[in-house]
Amino acid sequence: MKAEHLSEMEIQQFALDKTGCEKHIADHMERCDECIAKAANYQLMFSGIKHQLKPAFDFDLTELVLTQIPETKPGFSSSLFFFYFIVVITMGSIGIAGYIFREYLFKLFTGILPMIMYLIILISLAILVFQGVEMYKKYQDRMRSLNSY
């Protein structure tokens, strides 16, 4: 038997996973009664921890939190009004420019071969789908992280 015993970490590793520990740990554990006793104590402790009941509140936490959140009243938001104003002006400008230059725009798109037009539409749709899927995955990740707290 070796003069020095295994460290607590090595004994815990052996107690948790006998097959996954290093060879020198397993060899020492075969010969040392003191380390075997420590490993048995750790196994007993680990099994006790696994069989403990999960803690539960005896009150409704959701109700307590919701009563503390102040109710907000919808009000006028100048930044939101400014945003909608910019959107309306932009859409109006695009619409007016489209109406004024409608003949040129029509000629622009009729001069393109149909195959190229279909290719452009297909690529645009593929980009939109991939962006939508990525956005949905980010949303799910954020919801998962919020739910984990």
N, C-alpha and C positions, 0 to 999 in steps of 0.2 A: 504494500500500500504506500502511496505517496505520502510524504511528510506534510505537504500542504493540501488543503481541501479546496474544493471548487468555490468560486464566488457565488454570491446570492443570485446574481443575474444568470449565471450558468445553471444553477439548480432550478431556477424558475423556468428557464428555457427547456430543461429536461422534463420538468413537471407538466409543461404545456404541450410539448411535442417531442416525444422520445425518439421518433424516427428522423426528425429534421435537425437534431443537434449534431454537433461535431463528434468525430470518432473518439477524441481524447476524453470528452465528457462522458460518453457512454462507457468507455473502458474504466474510468474512475468510479462511476456509479455501480459497476458490477462488483467492485472490491471494497467500497467504503460504506459501512453500515450507518455512520453518522450522516453522510450526505443523502443516503437513501431515506433515512428518517425525516430529514428536512424536506426532501422532495415529496414524501407522503403527506406531510403537513401542508405544503403548498397545494397539492392536488385536492386535499380536503377543503382548504380555504377557497380555491377556485370553484369547486363544485357548489359550495355554499353560496357563493356570490351569484352563480348562474341561477340558482333556485330561489333567490329572493324575489318577492313580489315587487312589481314596479310601483313606485310611489304614485298616489292619486290624491287630488285635492278633494276635500269634502264640501267644497263650495263651487259655484259656477264662476269661473274666472272671466269668461267672456262677458257676462252681465256686469261684473264689477268694473271691467275696463271700459265698456261702452258707456256706462253712466258717467264716467269721468271725462269723456271726450265732449267738448263743447259743440253745440250745433252751429253750423255756419249758415248764414242766410245768403242766398244768391244776391249779388249786387252788381252794379255797373262797374265794368272793368275797362279802363281806358286803353290798356295795352291790347285787350281782345278786340275792342272797337277799332283800334288802329290797324290791327292785323287784318280784320275783315275789310276795312276800307282799302288797304293795299291790294288785297286779293281781288276785290271788285274792280278797281282801277286797272289792274293788270289784265284781267279777263276781258274787260271792255276794250282795252287797247288792242289785244290780240284779235278780238272779234271785229273791230273796225278795220284793222289792217287786213284781215282775211277777206272782209267784204270788198274793200277797195281793190285788192290784188287777186280777186277770185279767178279771173281769166288766166293770169300768169301761173297761179298755183295749179289750176286744172291742167294746163299744158305741161307743167313740170312733171306731174305724176303720170300723164298719159304717154310721155316720151320714154318712161322706164319700161324695160321688158317685164312682162308679168312674172317670170321666174325670179327675177331680182326683187320685185316687190314682195312676193311671197316669202322669200328668204329674209328680207328685212323684217317683215311682220313676225315670222317664226322666231327669229333671234330676239326680237323685242319681247315677245311673249315668254320665251324661255328665261330671259333675264328677270322679268317680273315674277315668274313662278319661283325662281331660286331666291330672289330677295324676300318674297313672302314667306317661304319656308324658313329662311334664316331668321326673319323677324319673329316667327312663331316659336322657333326653338329658343331664342333669347327670352321670349315671354315665359315659356315653360320653365327655363332655368331660374329666372327671377322668382316665379311663383313657388318653385321648389325650395329655393333658399329662404323665402319668407315663411313657408310652412314648416321648415325645419327648426325654426326658433320656437 
